[in-house]
Amino acid sequence: MKKILMIMMMVTLIFTTIACDGEEGDKTRIDFWHMSPVGSDSYSDMQTIIREFNDSQDEYYVKGTGFSFWDYWDKINVAISSKNAPDVGLSTLDDVPARADAGVLFNISEMMADEPEAIELDQLYENQLDFASYEGEYYALPFTATTRVLYYNLDMFRAAGLSEDDVPETWSELETIAKQLDIVEDGTITQLGFDPTYGNGKYHNYLWQAGLDFFDDDLMPTLNTQRHVEILEWMVDFNDDFTRSQLTAFGDANAMYSNGPFVAQRVAMIVEVDGIYGTLKRSGADFDFGVTYIPVPDEDGIRVNWGSGFSVELYDNKEDDPVQKQGAWEFLKYLMSEDTQVAFSEATGWIMAHRDAMQRVAEGDAIMQRLLEEVQYARDKVYVPYAPSWHGNDWEPYLTEALEGELTASEALEDARQHYLQKRENYYSSRD
């Protein structure tokens, strides 16, 4: 009997210890959703970031919940629509106005009015702050400062008799150098110099480099100028030395490599996000590489890349709890502080929005410093309420038809334009 009682006491002690590890006690619980789930490389560091906040004060307790990157978006969107969102979470910066208009975000400007020095706005990029505002007020804050650049494999350059001096700066140079880096063995592509559709090479980014866009200032679709057609033709014809079946076979083979064709040393150059740098380091890549700005059109080319950063937001679930709201604000201030931004970057590999924080992270790291240089040339895509996926799911079928030769570039663009016009008509007719 004594043995049984002893076991019961030990079990009770164990469960009590577990329960008390990070116990909320009388603190108000604040829920924070992030993208560092259990088992991820950044999970332990994320727990440290949260724990340091919890240990710093006696009023609030943050409960962090991590989801994988792709699961996160499904979870957060459902939670927001069902008024079951976390108190603090991350989302996409470009569509903050849509959530603000829907009334699901707290007005951060109102909170800042009482503590004007709480957030170092001068450390954040002005173009990002513009996306975080709605009707002149901030309903989110920029959290990351993503950029896209050209990665190049210097070992492949040297094997082809090239050097870093040959890294292309213009579209014509890109075509010339890419051809010298192509390798075909027995009719099969084993190495590709460059493909404008690989990685994060996007049609809208190439349009921006030529001073064009998908939409005009009134959010009416354009896509109907000769220059629009020429840029799509440039993408389609870039690797026309190869047959479509050769390119398809090469692309299918790339799918075997989870980290992508550049990390797998299948392509010599690729347009990719800054996060690939972290992938290269984690994968133990043993080849020499560099980064530079995306080559621009030969005439009047504009140095610009697609940013698409994350925002950090406080969600209004209509519970009218001022204590909960204040706790979320306290944690937001902590997340936006310089030291926490440094810790977040070191945990995730992300480029954070706080400029001084990132200068600390990049000290002694030439690649990160080069990535930060390109952040100043980054812009985000415009939010189009009647076609929020205009750059992705809406556009990709037309791009694919052009690449597969099922439509000419002109036909694909006209079909896409009509598609957007129809979506616009449907959207506004439903709101009348």
Residue pairs with C-beta under 8 A, 6 or more apart in sequence:
22 51
22 54
22 61
24 61
24 63
25 61
27 54
27 58
27 59
27 60
27 61
28 59
28 60
28 61
28 323
28 324
28 327
29 60
29 61
29 62
29 63
30 60
30 61
30 62
30 63
30 87
30 88
30 324
30 327
30 328
30 331
31 62
31 63
31 65
31 86
31 87
31 88
32 50
32 62
32 63
32 64
32 65
32 86
32 87
32 88
32 89
32 331
33 64
33 65
33 66
33 67
33 72
33 75
33 76
33 79
33 86
33 88
33 89
33 90
34 46
34 64
34 65
34 66
34 67
34 89
34 90
35 66
35 67
35 68
35 69
35 72
35 90
35 348
36 42
36 43
36 45
36 46
36 66
36 347
36 348
37 43
37 66
37 67
37 68
38 66
40 66
40 68
41 282
42 347
42 348
42 349
43 66
45 343
45 346
45 347
45 348
46 64
46 66
46 347
46 348
47 64
48 343
49 340
49 343
49 344
49 347
50 62
50 64
53 62
53 331
53 334
54 60
54 61
54 62
56 334
57 330
59 327
59 330
60 327
60 330
60 331
62 88
62 331
65 86
67 75
72 90
76 85
76 86
76 89
76 90
76 91
79 85
79 86
79 315
80 99
80 104
80 315
83 104
83 317
83 318
84 317
85 104
85 315
85 317
86 315
87 314
87 315
87 324
87 327
87 328
87 331
88 312
88 313
88 314
88 315
88 328
88 331
88 332
88 335
89 312
89 313
89 315
90 143
90 310
90 311
90 312
90 313
91 99
91 140
91 310
91 311
91 313
92 308
92 310
92 311
93 128
93 131
93 132
93 140
93 142
93 143
93 308
93 309
93 310
93 311
93 380
94 131
94 308
94 380
94 381
94 382
94 383
95 383
95 388
96 105
96 131
96 132
96 133
96 134
96 139
96 140
96 311
96 313
97 131
97 133
97 134
97 139
97 383
98 383
98 385
98 388
99 105
99 139
99 140
99 313
100 134
100 135
100 139
100 140
101 134
103 316
104 315
104 316
105 139
105 140
105 313
105 314
105 315
105 316
106 139
106 314
106 315
106 316
106 325
106 328
107 137
107 138
107 139
108 119
108 137
108 138
108 139
108 140
108 141
108 314
108 332
109 137
109 138
109 139
110 137
111 118
111 329
112 118
112 119
112 138
115 333
118 333
119 141
119 333
119 336
120 336
120 338
120 354
121 129
123 338
123 353
123 354
123 355
123 356
123 357
124 141
124 142
124 353
124 354
124 355
125 142
125 145
125 353
125 355
125 375
125 376
127 307
127 378
127 379
127 380
128 142
128 145
128 307
128 309
128 353
128 380
129 138
129 142
131 142
131 311
131 380
131 383
132 138
132 139
132 140
132 141
132 142
132 311
133 139
139 313
140 311
140 312
140 313
141 311
141 312
141 332
141 336
141 353
142 309
142 310
142 311
142 353
143 309
143 310
143 311
143 312
143 335
143 336
143 352
143 353
144 309
144 310
144 350
144 351
144 352
144 353
145 307
145 309
145 351
145 352
145 353
145 358
145 375
145 378
146 273
146 274
146 275
146 307
146 308
146 309
146 310
146 350
146 351
146 378
147 273
147 274
147 305
147 307
147 351
147 371
147 374
147 375
147 377
147 378
148 200
148 205
148 271
148 272
148 273
148 274
148 294
148 305
148 306
148 307
148 374
148 378
149 271
149 272
149 274
149 291
149 292
149 293
149 294
149 305
149 370
149 371
149 374
150 167
150 168
150 269
150 270
150 271
150 291
150 292
150 293
150 294
150 295
151 262
151 269
151 270
151 271
151 272
151 276
151 289
151 290
151 291
152 167
152 268
152 269
152 289
152 290
152 291
152 292
153 262
153 265
153 267
153 268
153 269
153 287
153 288
153 289
154 164
154 287
154 288
154 289
154 290
155 265
155 287
155 288
155 289
156 181
156 191
156 265
156 268
156 287
157 163
157 164
157 166
157 167
157 181
157 268
160 180
160 181
161 180
162 177
162 180
162 181
164 290
166 177
167 177
167 290
167 292
168 174
168 176
168 177
168 178
168 269
168 295
169 292
169 293
169 295
169 296
170 295
170 296
170 297
170 298
170 301
171 234
171 295
171 296
171 297
171 298
171 301
172 298
173 295
174 194
174 269
174 295
175 238
177 193
177 194
177 269
178 192
178 193
178 194
178 238
178 268
178 269
179 193
179 241
180 193
181 191
181 192
181 193
181 194
181 268
181 269
182 189
182 191
182 192
182 193
182 241
183 189
183 190
183 191
184 190
184 242
184 246
187 246
188 246
188 249
188 250
189 242
189 246
189 247
189 249
189 250
190 266
191 265
191 266
191 267
191 268
192 198
192 239
192 250
192 261
192 266
192 267
192 268
193 267
193 268
193 269
194 238
194 267
194 268
194 269
194 270
195 201
195 238
195 239
195 247
195 267
195 270
196 206
196 234
196 235
196 238
196 271
197 235
197 399
197 403
198 261
198 267
198 270
198 271
199 260
199 261
199 262
199 270
199 271
199 272
199 276
200 271
200 272
200 273
200 306
201 235
201 270
201 271
202 271
202 306
202 391
203 231
203 232
203 235
203 395
203 399
204 213
204 214
204 306
204 381
204 391
204 395
205 271
205 294
205 304
205 305
205 306
206 231
206 234
206 235
207 213
207 214
207 228
207 231
208 302
208 304
208 306
208 379
209 294
209 296
209 297
209 301
209 302
209 303
209 304
210 227
210 231
210 297
210 300
210 301
210 302
211 300
211 302
212 222
212 225
212 227
212 228
212 231
213 222
213 382
214 221
214 222
214 223
214 390
214 391
214 395
214 420
215 221
215 222
215 382
215 384
215 390
216 222
219 382
219 384
219 385
219 386
219 424
220 424
221 416
221 417
221 420
221 421
221 424
222 228
222 417
223 413
223 414
223 416
223 417
223 420
224 413
224 414
224 417
228 413
229 409
229 410
229 413
232 399
232 402
232 409
232 412
232 413
233 409
235 399
235 402
235 403
236 402
236 403
236 409
239 247
244 404
244 405
250 266
253 266
254 260
254 261
254 264
254 266
257 263
257 264
257 266
259 279
259 283
260 270
260 272
260 276
260 279
261 267
261 270
262 270
262 272
262 276
263 276
263 279
263 280
263 283
263 285
265 287
271 294
274 350
274 351
274 371
275 349
275 350
277 291
277 349
277 367
277 368
277 371
278 348
278 349
280 289
281 349
290 367
290 370
291 367
291 370
291 371
291 374
292 370
293 303
293 305
293 374
293 377
294 305
295 301
296 302
296 303
303 377
304 377
304 378
304 379
305 374
305 377
305 378
305 379
306 378
306 379
306 380
306 381
307 375
307 378
307 379
307 380
308 380
308 381
309 353
309 378
309 380
310 350
312 332
312 335
312 336
314 325
314 328
314 329
314 332
334 340
335 341
335 344
336 353
336 354
338 354
338 356
338 357
338 360
339 357
341 352
341 353
341 354
341 357
341 358
342 352
342 357
342 360
342 361
344 350
344 352
345 351
345 352
345 357
345 358
345 361
346 361
351 358
351 371
351 372
351 375
352 358
352 361
358 368
358 372
359 372
361 368
362 368
362 369
362 371
362 372
381 390
381 391
384 390
385 427
386 420
386 423
386 424
386 426
386 427
386 428
387 394
387 420
387 423
387 424
387 427
390 420
394 416
394 419
394 420
394 423
395 416
398 407
398 412
398 413
398 415
398 416
398 419
399 412
401 407
401 412
401 415
402 408
402 409
402 411
402 412
407 415
